[in-house]
Amino acid sequence: MAKARKTAARAAGTVRIKMIGSVIGCPEEQRATVRGLGLRRLQQVVEREDTPMVRGMINKIPHLVAVVE
């Protein structure tokens, strides 16, 4: 069941984002971007719709997040 759900999610155009860096010592703007993606903890993975807005947020903080395939 879970495998079918993952396949359906990829087909729907989603991206999985993993938080790999801490926001301690980061500017408030970068902290807000991380929170806007829905990330709270290190190593947390969230799935978001693959839109230009989300891709821009990822590109804004590449040292804090990674795209997981």
DSSP file (Angstrom, degrees, kcal/mol; ACC not computed):
  #  RESIDUE AA STRUCTURE BP1 BP2  ACC     N-H-->O    O-->H-N    N-H-->O    O-->H-N    TCO  KAPPA ALPHA  PHI   PSI    X-CA   Y-CA   Z-CA
    1    1 A M     >        0   0    0      0, 0.0     4,-1.8     0, 0.0     5,-0.1   0.000 360.0 360.0 360.0 -45.5    0.0    0.0    0.0
    2    2 A A  H  >  +     0   0    0      1,-0.2     4,-2.2     2,-0.2     5,-0.2   0.873 360.0  54.1 -65.8 -36.4    2.8    2.5    0.9
    3    3 A K  H  > S+     0   0    0      1,-0.2     4,-2.1     2,-0.2    -1,-0.2   0.904 107.8  49.6 -64.7 -40.9    4.7    1.7   -2.2
    4    4 A A  H  > S+     0   0    0      1,-0.2     4,-2.2     2,-0.2    -1,-0.2   0.876 109.8  52.1 -64.0 -37.4    1.6    2.5   -4.4
    5    5 A R  H  X S+     0   0    0     -4,-1.8     4,-2.2     2,-0.2    -2,-0.2   0.906 109.0  49.6 -66.0 -41.9    1.2    5.8   -2.5
    6    6 A K  H  X S+     0   0    0     -4,-2.2     4,-2.2     2,-0.2    -2,-0.2   0.906 111.1  49.4 -63.9 -41.4    4.8    6.8   -3.1
    7    7 A T  H  X S+     0   0    0     -4,-2.1     4,-1.9     1,-0.2    -1,-0.2   0.907 111.4  49.1 -64.3 -41.2    4.5    6.0   -6.8
    8    8 A A  H  X S+     0   0    0     -4,-2.2     4,-1.4     1,-0.2    -1,-0.2   0.872 109.4  53.0 -65.1 -37.0    1.2    8.1   -7.0
    9    9 A A  H  <>S+     0   0    0     -4,-2.2     5,-0.7     2,-0.2     4,-0.4   0.913 108.5  48.7 -66.5 -42.2    2.9   11.0   -5.2
   10   10 A R  H ><5S+     0   0    0     -4,-2.2     3,-1.2     1,-0.2     4,-0.2   0.895 110.3  51.9 -64.0 -38.3    5.8   11.1   -7.6
   11   11 A A  H 3<5S+     0   0    0     -4,-1.9    -1,-0.2     1,-0.3    -2,-0.2   0.811 103.0  59.7 -66.6 -28.8    3.4   11.0  -10.5
   12   12 A A  T 3<5S-     0   0    0     -4,-1.4    -1,-0.3    -5,-0.1    -2,-0.2   0.535 121.8-103.3 -79.0  -5.8    1.5   13.9   -9.0
   13   13 A G  T < 5 +     0   0    0     -3,-1.2    37,-3.3    -4,-0.4     2,-0.3   0.954  65.0 152.2  85.7  56.5    4.6   16.2   -9.2
   14   14 A T  E   < -A   49   0A   0     -5,-0.7     2,-0.4    35,-0.3    35,-0.2  -0.778  31.4-148.2-115.2 163.6    5.9   16.3   -5.6
   15   15 A V  E     -A   48   0A   0     33,-3.3    33,-2.8    -2,-0.3     2,-0.5  -0.993  10.5-138.7-131.1 138.0    9.4   16.8   -4.2
   16   16 A R  E     -AB  47  68A   0     52,-0.7    52,-2.7    -2,-0.4     2,-0.4  -0.859  21.1-165.2 -98.9 128.0   10.8   15.4   -1.0
   17   17 A I  E     -AB  46  67A   0     29,-3.0    29,-2.6    -2,-0.5     2,-0.4  -0.941   3.4-163.7-118.9 132.5   12.9   17.8    1.0
   18   18 A K  E     -AB  45  66A   0     48,-3.1    48,-2.4    -2,-0.4     2,-0.6  -0.954  19.1-131.2-118.5 133.2   15.2   16.9    3.9
   19   19 A M  E     + B   0  65A   0     25,-2.1    24,-3.0    -2,-0.4    46,-0.3  -0.737  34.0 164.1 -83.1 118.5   16.7   19.3    6.5
   20   20 A I        +     0   0    0     44,-2.5     2,-0.3    -2,-0.6    45,-0.2   0.505  55.4  52.3-114.0  -9.0   20.4   18.7    6.7
   21   21 A G  S    S-     0   0    0     43,-1.8     2,-0.2     2,-0.0    43,-0.1  -0.935  79.1-112.7-131.7 154.5   21.7   21.8    8.4
   22   22 A S        -     0   0    0     -2,-0.3    19,-0.0     1,-0.1    -2,-0.0  -0.515  10.2-143.4 -83.8 150.4   20.8   23.6   11.6
   23   23 A V    >   +     0   0    0     -2,-0.2     3,-2.1     2,-0.1     2,-0.3   0.397  61.5 124.4 -91.4   2.0   19.2   27.1   11.6
   24   24 A I  T 3  S+     0   0    0      1,-0.3    -2,-0.1     7,-0.0     0, 0.0  -0.481  84.3   9.8 -63.2 124.7   21.2   28.1   14.7
   25   25 A G  T 3  S+     0   0    0      1,-0.3    -1,-0.3    -2,-0.3    -2,-0.1   0.438 100.7 128.0  84.8  -0.1   23.1   31.3   13.7
   26   26 A C    <   -     0   0    0     -3,-2.1    -1,-0.3     1,-0.1    -3,-0.1  -0.557  68.3 -95.2 -86.1 153.2   21.3   31.7   10.4
   27   27 A P    >>  -     0   0    0      0, 0.0     4,-1.9     0, 0.0     3,-0.6  -0.269  35.2-111.3 -62.1 155.0   19.6   35.0    9.5
   28   28 A E  H 3> S+     0   0    0      1,-0.2     4,-2.3     2,-0.2     5,-0.2   0.822 116.3  60.3 -59.1 -33.5   15.9   35.3   10.3
   29   29 A E  H 3> S+     0   0    0      1,-0.2     4,-1.6     2,-0.2    -1,-0.2   0.893 106.3  46.1 -63.2 -40.0   15.0   35.2    6.6
   30   30 A Q  H <> S+     0   0    0     -3,-0.6     4,-2.2     2,-0.2    -2,-0.2   0.881 110.7  53.0 -70.9 -37.8   16.6   31.8    6.2
   31   31 A R  H  X S+     0   0    0     -4,-1.9     4,-2.4     1,-0.2    -2,-0.2   0.913 108.6  50.5 -60.5 -42.6   14.8   30.5    9.3
   32   32 A A  H  X S+     0   0    0     -4,-2.3     4,-2.3     1,-0.2    -1,-0.2   0.861 108.3  52.5 -65.5 -35.6   11.5   31.7    7.9
   33   33 A T  H  X S+     0   0    0     -4,-1.6     4,-1.3     2,-0.2    -1,-0.2   0.914 109.3  49.0 -66.1 -43.1   12.2   29.9    4.6
   34   34 A V  H  <>S+     0   0    0     -4,-2.2     5,-1.9     1,-0.2     4,-0.4   0.928 113.8  46.2 -61.2 -45.5   12.9   26.6    6.4
   35   35 A R  H ><5S+     0   0    0     -4,-2.4     3,-1.2     1,-0.2    -1,-0.2   0.861 106.8  59.1 -65.8 -35.3    9.7   27.0    8.5
   36   36 A G  H 3<5S+     0   0    0     -4,-2.3    -1,-0.2     1,-0.3    -2,-0.2   0.802 102.3  53.4 -64.0 -28.7    7.8   27.9    5.3
   37   37 A L  T 3<5S-     0   0    0     -4,-1.3    -1,-0.3    -3,-0.4    -2,-0.2   0.588 121.7-111.0 -79.4 -10.6    8.8   24.5    3.9
   38   38 A G  T < 5 +     0   0    0     -3,-1.2     2,-0.4    -4,-0.4    -3,-0.2   0.658  68.8 143.2  91.4  17.7    7.4   22.9    7.0
   39   39 A L      < +     0   0    0     -5,-1.9    -1,-0.3     1,-0.1    -2,-0.1  -0.746  13.2 156.1 -95.6 138.5   10.7   21.7    8.4
   40   40 A R        +     0   0    0     -2,-0.4     2,-0.3     1,-0.3    -1,-0.1   0.633  58.8  39.2-125.8 -35.6   11.3   21.7   12.2
   41   41 A R  S >  S-     0   0    0    -19,-0.0     3,-1.5     1,-0.0   -22,-0.3  -0.829  85.2 -93.3-123.9 157.0   14.0   19.2   13.0
   42   42 A L  T 3  S+     0   0    0     -2,-0.3   -22,-0.2     1,-0.2     3,-0.1  -0.390 111.0  17.4 -62.6 144.8   17.3   18.0   11.5
   43   43 A Q  T 3  S+     0   0    0    -24,-3.0    -1,-0.2     1,-0.3     2,-0.2   0.477  90.6 142.5  68.8   5.1   16.9   14.9    9.2
   44   44 A Q    <   -     0   0    0     -3,-1.5   -25,-2.1   -25,-0.2     2,-0.5  -0.554  37.7-153.3 -75.1 140.2   13.2   15.6    8.9
   45   45 A V  E     -A   18   0A   0     -2,-0.2     2,-0.3   -27,-0.2   -27,-0.2  -0.963  14.2-179.6-117.5 130.7   11.7   14.8    5.5
   46   46 A V  E     -A   17   0A   0    -29,-2.6   -29,-3.0    -2,-0.5     2,-0.5  -0.908  20.8-136.2-124.7 156.1    8.6   16.6    4.1
   47   47 A E  E     +A   16   0A   0     -2,-0.3     2,-0.3   -31,-0.2   -31,-0.2  -0.959  28.0 174.1-115.6 123.9    6.9   16.2    0.8
   48   48 A R  E     -A   15   0A   0    -33,-2.8   -33,-3.3    -2,-0.5     2,-0.1  -0.873  39.9 -90.3-126.0 158.0    5.7   19.3   -1.0
   49   49 A E  E     -A   14   0A   0     -2,-0.3     2,-1.5   -35,-0.2   -35,-0.3  -0.450  44.5-115.3 -65.7 138.1    4.2   20.0   -4.4
   50   50 A D        +     0   0    0    -37,-3.3    -1,-0.1    -2,-0.1   -36,-0.0  -0.606  59.9 145.2 -82.4  90.3    6.8   20.6   -7.0
   51   51 A T     >  -     0   0    0     -2,-1.5     4,-2.4     1,-0.1     5,-0.2  -0.809  63.9-108.7-120.7 162.5    6.1   24.3   -7.9
   52   52 A P  H  > S+     0   0    0      0, 0.0     4,-2.1     0, 0.0     5,-0.1   0.844 119.1  56.7 -58.9 -32.6    8.5   27.1   -8.9
   53   53 A M  H  > S+     0   0    0      2,-0.2     4,-1.8     1,-0.2     5,-0.1   0.930 109.3  43.7 -65.1 -45.7    7.8   28.7   -5.5
   54   54 A V  H  > S+     0   0    0      2,-0.2     4,-2.2     1,-0.2    -1,-0.2   0.909 113.1  52.1 -66.9 -41.9    9.0   25.6   -3.6
   55   55 A R  H  X S+     0   0    0     -4,-2.4     4,-2.4     1,-0.2    -1,-0.2   0.880 108.3  52.4 -61.9 -37.6   12.0   25.2   -5.9
   56   56 A G  H  X S+     0   0    0     -4,-2.1     4,-1.2    -5,-0.2    -1,-0.2   0.884 107.9  50.6 -64.8 -38.5   12.9   28.8   -5.3
   57   57 A M  H  X S+     0   0    0     -4,-1.8     4,-0.9     2,-0.2    -2,-0.2   0.901 110.9  49.3 -65.2 -40.6   12.8   28.3   -1.5
   58   58 A I  H >< S+     0   0    0     -4,-2.2     3,-0.7     1,-0.2     7,-0.2   0.914 110.6  50.0 -64.0 -42.9   15.0   25.3   -1.8
   59   59 A N  H 3< S+     0   0    0     -4,-2.4    -1,-0.2     1,-0.2    -2,-0.2   0.740 104.2  60.5 -67.9 -22.7   17.5   27.2   -4.0
   60   60 A K  H 3< S+     0   0    0     -4,-1.2    -1,-0.2     1,-0.2    -2,-0.2   0.778 117.7  27.2 -75.1 -27.3   17.5   30.0   -1.4
   61   61 A I    XX  +     0   0    0     -4,-0.9     3,-1.7    -3,-0.7     4,-1.3  -0.377  68.6 148.1-131.5  54.9   18.8   27.7    1.4
   62   62 A P  T 34 S+     0   0    0      0, 0.0    -1,-0.1     0, 0.0    -2,-0.1   0.738  73.0  60.4 -66.0 -20.8   20.8   24.9   -0.3
   63   63 A H  T 34 S+     0   0    0      1,-0.2     3,-0.1    -3,-0.1    -2,-0.0   0.582 111.1  40.1 -80.3  -9.8   23.2   24.6    2.6
   64   64 A L  T <4 S+     0   0    0     -3,-1.7   -44,-2.5    -6,-0.2   -43,-1.8   0.643 117.2  38.9-110.6 -21.5   20.3   23.7    5.0
   65   65 A V  E  <  -B   19   0A   0     -4,-1.3     2,-0.3   -46,-0.3   -46,-0.2  -0.887  56.8-161.3-131.8 160.0   18.1   21.4    2.8
   66   66 A A  E     -B   18   0A   0    -48,-2.4   -48,-3.1    -2,-0.3     2,-0.6  -0.989  24.9-120.6-137.7 147.6   18.6   18.6    0.3
   67   67 A V  E     -B   17   0A   0     -2,-0.3     2,-0.5   -50,-0.2   -50,-0.2  -0.793  28.9-153.5 -88.2 124.2   16.2   17.2   -2.3
   68   68 A V  E      B   16   0A   0    -52,-2.7   -52,-0.7    -2,-0.6    -2,-0.0  -0.844 360.0 360.0-101.6 130.7   15.6   13.4   -1.6
   69   69 A E              0   0    0     -2,-0.5    -1,-0.1   -54,-0.1   -52,-0.0   0.411 360.0 360.0-103.0 360.0   14.7   11.2   -4.5
